[in-house]
Amino acid sequence: MQKFFQPRSVVIVGASNSLFNLGFTIVNVLVDQQFNGKVFSVNSKGEFVMGCPGFKSILEIPEAVDLAIILIAVRHVPGVMEQCGKKGIKNVIIESAGFAENGDSGMALQHELDAVARCYGIRYMGPNCFGVVSARNRFCCFFGGDPRNYDRIFQEPGTLSYVVQSGGIGAFLMESLDSDVASVNKVVSIGNKADVDEADLIDYFQHDETEVIGMYLENFRNGRKLIASAKKSKKPIMVFKVGRTAEGSKAAMSHTAGMANDDKIFEYACRQAGIIRLKSIKELHSLPKVFTTMPVLKGKRIAIFTNTGAFGGITADIMIEEGLQMAQLANGTQQRLRKAGQLFNASNPVDLGPGISKQAIVDIFEILLSASEVDGLISMPNIWHESIFEAVIELVKMCRIYQKPAAIHIPNSVERIISVRKHYRLPLFESPEEAVRALSVSYQYYKYSMKKNILSGFDSKQKKLTDKQDKVAIIA
Amino acid sequence: MQKFFQPRSVVIVGASNSLFNLGFTIVNVLVDQQFNGKVFSVNSKGEFVMGCPGFKSILEIPEAVDLAIILIAVRHVPGVMEQCGKKGIKNVIIESAGFAENGDSGMALQHELDAVARCYGIRYMGPNCFGVVSARNRFCCFFGGDPRNYDRIFQEPGTLSYVVQSGGIGAFLMESLDSDVASVNKVVSIGNKADVDEADLIDYFQHDETEVIGMYLENFRNGRKLIASAKKSKKPIMVFKVGRTAEGSKAAMSHTAGMANDDKIFEYACRQAGIIRLKSIKELHSLPKVFTTMPVLKGKRIAIFTNTGAFGGITADIMIEEGLQMAQLANGTQQRLRKAGQLFNASNPVDLGPGISKQAIVDIFEILLSASEVDGLISMPNIWHESIFEAVIELVKMCRIYQKPAAIHIPNSVERIISVRKHYRLPLFESPEEAVRALSVSYQYYKYSMKKNILSGFDSKQKKLTDKQDKVAIIA
């Protein structure tokens, strides 16, 4: 699998200098982003593309090639695959569309691919996919994009790795993360997933820098394989799946050639394997930061901090609906809170009211995080003020000290949240719902980890979890 | 009620030049924003505030006063209320807190207010509220805000009117709408709503520029009054209520002194009265634009347009879960679509694929809107391109011609959506979920209107609805 992500040499079959050539856009990104492997192109004229040597056939390339990317008319693909086999190329990404998603004739072509692959021992991604983005070694074979789109991704490689059955969703995720504190390690678009599938990639992501695995699926074919890989995973897996309804499933079928799956079976598989099921496509980029910036939530009892009473009640409703609990603050805790600042309300939700002092807020955070009756915190200060941001920066540090997570939201327009999040590098969520969901999925992962751990020792697992979280540097 | 919103003269009791004086902040906004009525202040020194005449008592003011705003220590409030009565002031806004939300002694003070009000025939808002923002006449008695916050609201008065049981939520809504195409007419913070309540305001909003009524409620006291007013409303009413759970209800009680209500009773009241119940606080500012910029949805059958296959399936799932239907496109419609552009998929969801041409997209929009089997459109073009925006601008115009609504979303980062929405004045929604919900609430309102109309004539009502929508100028 490694050669899909870190090829020393790659050939783009179908890259030429013609107008609107899609293979060209792949070479363009690799050259522009200074990918450090060799790049070849194959086209009918055998012409060079952006300075990269060109040939009329793969077989003419005078040296070994790790990875072939194929983006040509569908009927020629099996023949080129055969040439890959003869050349000794064991890794192929087929980006061409027109296979199983296109009916019976396409399905027959896809079967041809399988036969060739089996004959030569080739592993392949796709067909009908965008392939790989690998931030750490500046490798990308997504077609059609602007090279500048990859600037931030390659400059600040992260720890989120995604498997998507849609290149469009891959692009959507990368773009959305551009204004967030978590960023991308790898993105793999697997399209029709005729060979390499999400289970293979879960296995692969166990051994790289990945901290959280995210998946966008339009169908699942081998439930047992998925469950087996997910069960072995030591990293949280989050999935958003299309096809919860018959209509959604039908729409997805015309896209990546799945079969209509029973959503209940998928739901069962997720429960069995500890896969976190997401409620919206947005959660796929907005929630992972709860794992990369915060300790995991080890209990249900949440304290809410606010200085706008309304958001205390709003958040309490959402928490209960998500299966979390309002922490019952002990009398001692409430007394300490009252000493820290002039509170409207010292029982949960804790309401500071309009007076703002950085120290008072920091003290409140510390009192809540250190209270044994509190497992985690939702912080919702509703003021745009320097001292609030300074207090929240302290909060993020304290969460690591007390090994309890905080989900932070500032209830104003999303635009401002995003601008502040970028500037201060704060793990801010964009709504009360999102903040609550973040803690909810964190707890879900913790519970599953503990269940697995009944076999291998509770304490060591707990230690491991916290160690992993501790490694992450949050504030630059 | 009119004097609460358009007073010719107003006195702020408690406004002085002391540091951190909250009454001062009200005078500051009125003066800075050039409110065109007279402004007086009452404080212990009788001093002028920002050039506005000051007195030691209301009774010293040498002319008639339409409205008194009281923001002083809670124990003095009933006495000042008595003075209002003697002075002949019939409208009072009590912003001071410490009444029923503060336990028994506060409750006793609140009863005193009632007695004085009854004795002198005073209508009052609050206590424990922020009062009124009225954009058209630049009137605002919210305290604590920066006058510049009101610049855009007063410069571009809109047609959304809100009733909120939290000044913080009022500020949140105004700020969130700052980057949207719909804007505020009036915002009323009613706090403990001891006298003036949401039902009174629904009645009042029937006779001004309001097109959509939004409500944030923490409790409801007089269900029958609310149902009666809502049933008479000729304008859609949307509500977000806290207290769906016991914990949320408890948190709200400490805020605005409600009673624990059974959420099922409230749900029943909403169904009876055609009140649209919202699922998140965000919907309170994001959904009303479907009414102010689009014709109402008159059937369930929705066509989806996309050029990223994944979002077709994602949206289909959400639509079905929201109770809408995928339109079954007739063969003739599909043939016309195939002539308009090179489609990946001509059945619903319609997938244009990567080729972009403004004319092709406009043609597809027109074919879908004109098809008798389509009641409304969800448009989700996934490309940031001038020709896309031009096509979407045409779409908004066509919706008025065909009297069918479109909910438009562009599946990229929210940041970009917001920047484009402002710049092009497009009614863009921020997620597929939001777009679907917009059509869903539109249809919900239509159905209820039709039901009521069985009594008063189906056709005239339909005409009226469309006339109302037609008046709205969408593209500047």
Interface residues (C-beta under 8 A of the other chain):
Chain A: G144 Q165 S166 G168 I169 F172 E175 S176 D178 S179 Y216 E218 V242 G243 R244 T245 A246 E247 G248 S249 K250 A251 A252 S254 H255 T256 S280 I281 K282 I304 T308 G309 A310 F311 G312 G313 I314 A316 D317 M319 I320 E321 M326 F344 N345 S347 P349 D351 P354 N382 P411 N412 S413 V414 E415 R416 I418 E430 S431 P432 E433
Chain B: G144 Q165 S166 G168 I169 F172 E175 S176 D178 S179 Y216 E218 V242 G243 R244 T245 A246 E247 G248 S249 K250 A251 A252 S254 H255 T256 S280 I281 K282 I304 T308 G309 A310 F311 G312 G313 I314 A316 D317 M319 I320 E321 M326 F344 N345 S347 P349 D351 P354 N382 P411 N412 S413 V414 E415 R416 I418 E430 S431 P432 E433
